[in-house]
Amino acid sequence: MEPVLIVLVVLVVVAFIALIKTIQVIPQASAAIVERFGRYTRTLSAGLNIVVPFIDNVRNRIDLREQVVPFPPQPVITQDNLVVNIDTVIYYQVTDPRAATYEVASYIQAIEQLTVTTLRNIIGSMDLESTLTSREVINAGLRGVLDEATGKWGIRVNRVELKAIEPPTSIQDSMEKQMRADRDKRAAILTAEGARQAAILRAEGEKQADVLRAEGEAQAAVLKADGEAAAIRTVFEAIHDGDADQKLLAYQYLQTLPQLAQGDSNKLWIIPSEVGDALKGLGGAFGGMAGGFAGNGGNGAAPAATQVPLDKGDHTAGPRPLDTEKGTARPRVEPPRQYPTIDPE
């Protein structure tokens, strides 16, 4: 019984192993290559798959998702003989598991070497400044070459990115100095532009202020002139409405005379010619009074009190002639006139 039991146990173990090898479960977004006696048979897709145990062999499983592979920095010489280190990142995806397995031994290593050689060809035709400012051009050139070469490997390169471009240390110092000088230059230009704009705005503000001030003064002068004209017109109309006679005008002239001599520094003052006519009218006004005095026994001359002194000096003396040496002009007072006597009866 023991040999039979051993055989049964061995058969159960072999059947279990065969069952495991027969059922192949492939996860999603993956594929498996099946070989029969070392020859490619088929590609297993995601899900439950049945293979012939001990005859079919699952060689490897391939991930069909997009992969990201960073490559270490590579020294590259530019057109102006400067060595720069460039880090690259490749985004690729396996589209044909059979070609990725049998067309190339290691597609990762192949993509890396192809990236390095293509990058050196592209950077070698560009100077340092173009290299630092033409990332999109370099990415497009790398992607075009890699996509064309990896198509037969069952690989599709989706994106190629330059992670870093590091020029030599001396070049970095020179670039920093140049950038600092450019920033200082731009700052000086902006400061000058700001000062220029401020000066222009200040000049325009002063110009507008002067214009507004001149307009205000002109309007004030116009309003003042209008007010004076209205005042003169009102006085003129009042005089005409009141029917003022010569006596009233003469009296107003006499009230105005002291204002002409106001001020201690006045050395010379001029009497208008109309004052003589006013005094004549005033003399005629007082003539009646003088006639009354003459009827009472007088000689017909105006009393001495009727003579008005017109100087600011000694008023006790009579009228004095013009003093040309001292530069003062004094009015000439006419001698008393004889007026007819009027009989009160």
Protein Blocks (a to p, Z undefined) as FASTA:
>chain_A
ZZmmmmmmmmmmmmmmmmmmmpccddehiacdddeehiafbdcdedjddddehkaccfbd
cdfbdcdddddddddddfkopacddddddddddfblklmmmmpmblmlmmmmmmmmmmmm
mmmmpcfklmmmmmmmmmmmmmmmmmmmmmmnopacfbdcdfbdcddfklmmmmmmmmmm
mmmmmmmmmmmmmmmmmmmmmmmmmmmmmmmmmmmmmmmmmmmmmmmmmmmmmmmmmmmm
nopafklmmmmmmmmmmmmmgcjklmbdcddfklmmmmmmmmmmmmmmmmmmmmnopaoi
acfklpccfbfbdfkbccddddfknopacdddddddddddddfZZ
